[in-house]
Amino acid sequence: MSTSLAGLWSTKALQLIQDLMNQQGTNISAAAQWCADSILNDGVVHLFGTGHSRIPLEEMFPRYGSYAGFNPMAELSMTFHTQVVGSNGQRQAMFIERVEGFADEILKNWEFRTNDILIIFSVGGKTAVPIEMAMGARKRGIKVIAVTSMASNKAGKASHSSGTTLSDNADLVIDLMVPLGDALVEIPGMQTPVGPGSTMTAIAIVNEIKVQVAEKLFASGYTPQVLTSSAVVGEVESKRLFDAAYAEHARRLSSRLTGSNALKGGTG
C-alpha cells in the first residue's frame, strides 16, 4: 500500500496557517479589537454559521480556554449532520440554508444592541441564510465580520437574489485562504481532491481572536472568567470559573432575547 502522500495534508495545512497569519493577520487583529471593545462595553459578540461552519462557533465558547462575551448561534436544522441520511439528514440541511427569508425568522429571536457584533462563518459565502444574517444584522445597526473563502465568494455567478455574496455584506472580511472547493490534496489519477482546509484556518482565526481579546480585556482591567480544567486550577476554582462564566453569559444574553425586557418591565 502506497504511503507517498502521507503527511502531505499536514504540510499543506501548516503552510495554510502561515499564509493566513501573513496575509490576514491585520484583519484578524482588527476583529479582535472590535470584539474587545464590544465586550468591554457590555456588548455581545454573536457567532453564526451553517453546515460545518458550526465548528468554529463551538471552539469560541463554551470550551476550556474560553470565556463569556461570545454567543454561538447554531441552528440544529442546518448544523446537525451526523444523521447524514433519513430524518434530519444532510439533504434537508443543505436545502434549508439556501432558503431566502429564513434568516429573518432567526433574527426575530434577538434584540441586538449597537455595541454588539456578528461574526459569520461560511466557506462558500453564497448560501442565502448566512448572507441574509449579515444583511439583517447590518440593518439592525451592528457590525458584521465575515470569515469566508474569497476564492469561493468570487467564483462564478452569485446565487442569492440580491446578486451579492457574504463578503459583499460585511464590514470586515477575513479570508479563510483555502482554494476553490476547499480540499488541499490531489490524488494522482483521481478527479476530485480530498482533505479540506477551511476548518483548520477557521479554528486558527477563532483562537487568535480569543487570545488577543483576552489580552486586551485584561490590559483594560477586566479579567475574563476562563473555563479551566481542575487539573490546572483545582476542583474548587475550576467550578467557580465555570459557574462565573455561565452566569456572565446568561446575564449578557438575557437582555437580548426577544421579549425579555417586556417581561422584566424594562424599556430596552
N, C-alpha and C positions, 0 to 999 in steps of 0.2 A: 504493500500500500504506500503510495507516494505521500511524502510529508513536505514536498517542496514549497508549499505555501504556508507552512507552519510559522506563526509569528508575524506574517505579513500584515494582517489586520491590525495587530497591536502596534506595529511600526507606523502604519498609516494613521492610526488613531493618535499616537503620540505627536506626530507631525501636525495633525489637525489641531490639537490643543495648543501647540506652539504658535501655529499660524493664527489661531483665534486670539491669543493674547497680543501678538504683534500687531494685528490689524483691527481688532475690535476692543482692545484694552481701554481706549479712551472712552468709547461709548459705554462699556461696562462700568467704568468709574463714574461716568455721568449718571447712569441709572442708580448706582449706589448712593450718590449724593442726593438725588431726588427721593429715594426711599428713606434715607436717614432724616432728611428734612420733614418728610411726611410723618414718620413715627414720632419724632421729637415734638411735633405739633399735634399730637393725639390723633393722627391720621391712621389709615389702614392701607397697606399695600396688598391689593387683591391680585390673585393669580388665576388665570383661566387657560384651559387647554382641552382639546378634544383628542380622541384616539390615544396614541401612545404619548402624546404631549401631557397626559396626566402625570407622568413620572416626575418631571421637574417640580410639579406642584407639591407632591408629597415629599420631595427632597428638601424643599424650602421649610416646610413646617407641617405637622409636628414630627420631629425625629431627633435623636441625640445630636447635640451640637447646634440646635436651632432654638429660636426664641419667638415670643409673641410680637405681633405687629404685621404679620403676613397672614392672609386669608386664602387658603387653597379652595378654589371653586371648581369642583369636578362633578359634572353631571353623569350619573351612572348610565343613563341611556346612550351616552356617547363614549364611555370610557371603560365599560365592563366587558373586556374582550376574551376572557378565559373560556367562556362558553363556546366561542368560535362559530358553531352552527346550532340551529334549533332556536328555542326561546332565548331572548337576549343575545342573539348571535351578532357576528361581525357585519353581516349584510345590513341589518337594521341600523346598527350604529353608524355605518358609513352613509346610509341614506339620510338619517336624521340630521347629521352635521351639515348636510347640503340644503336643508330646508330653510328658505328665506322666511323671516318673521319669527322663528323660534327663539332667537337671541333676545328679542324684546320681552318674551314671556319669562325668560330667566332674569332679565334686568328688573322686572317689576317686583322682584323679591327684595330689592336693595334700595336703600336711600343713601346714595353716596354723598360724602362731604367734599368740599372744594379742595381740601388738603389730602384727599385720598389719591391713590394711583392704581391703575390696572395694568398688569403685565400679562400679555397674551402670548402663549407659545403655540406655534403652528409651523411645522416644517414647510408644508406646501404653500400656505398663505392664500389659498384660493377658495376654501370652502366657506359657505355662507355664514355659519354661526360665529366663527372667530372674527370674520370681517365685520359682521353686524354688532358683535360685542364691542369692538373698537369704535364703531360709529356711534353706538348708543352711549358709551361712556363719555366720549368727547362732547356729545350733545348735552350731557349732564354736567359738563364743566370740569372733568378730571383728565389728567394727563394719561396717555396711553404709551406703553413701551411694547414694541413688537419684537419677539425673539423668533426669527424665521429664516428660511433659506432664500437669499436674494436670487440665487440661480433659479429656483423654482418660481418665485414671485414673478420674474420677468420672462419666463419661458412660455411661448405660445400665447393664446388669447385668454384674457380674464374670463372666468366662468360666471362671476356674480353679475347680476343685472345692472349694477352701478358701473361696471366696466373697470372696477378697481380691485386691487389685492390688499392683503393685510398691511403691507408696508406703506401703502398709499394713505392709510388711515391711522397712522401713528405719529406721535410727537418725537419719538426716538426709536431707532431701529438697531437691533443687534443681530448681525448676520451669523447664522449657525455654521457657515463656511463649508457646508457639505456640497458635494456635486449633485447635479440633477439626478433625481432618483434615490439619493441618499447613500446607496451601497458603495463600499470602498474598494472591494476586491473583485477582480475579474478572473474567472477560472478559464484557463486555456481550452478553447473548443466549446465553451458554454455561451449561450446567447445573453444570459442575464447575470449581472454582478450580484454579489452577496455581501452581507456584513454591513448594516447601516451604521453611520457615524454620528447622527444627529443627537442621540441620547447622550453620548459622551460629551459633546460640546454644550448641550443644554444644561447638563449637571454641573459642568465646569462654570458656566455663567452664573447659575444659581448660587454655588458656593463662593465664588468670587464676590458676588453681591452681598451675600450673607456675612462674610468675613469683613469686608470693607465697611458695611453698615455698622456692624458691632463695634469696630474701631472708632467710627465717628460718634456713635452714641456714647460710648464710654468717655471719649475725649470731651464730650459736652456735658458730662456729669450724670448721665443716665446709664445705669448698669442693667443690661438686659438679663432676665432670669433664664438662663440657658438650660435646656433639658440635658441632664448629665447623668451618666451611669453611676450607680452606687459603687462600682469598682474604682471610680475616680475620686468621689467626694464622700463616700459612706452612705449608708441607707437613709439616715435621718435627713441629711442635707439633700440627697437626691430626691426624696419625697417632697421636701419643701420646695425645691426648684420646680418640680413637675406641677404641684398644686398652684404655685405662684404664676407660672407660665400659662396654665389653663385658665386661671381666674382673670389674668390680664387679657387673654384672647377673648374670653367671654365678655369682658367689660367693653372692649373696643367694638365688638360686633353687635352687642345688644342694641345699641342706638342706631344701627344701620339696617336692621331688619324692618321691612315694610310694616308699618302699623305699630311698631314698638313704642314710639313716642306718644302716640294717641292713647295707648293702653296705660302709659305712665302719667298721662295728663300733661305731657310736655308739648312744646311747640316746635320741636326740631331745631 
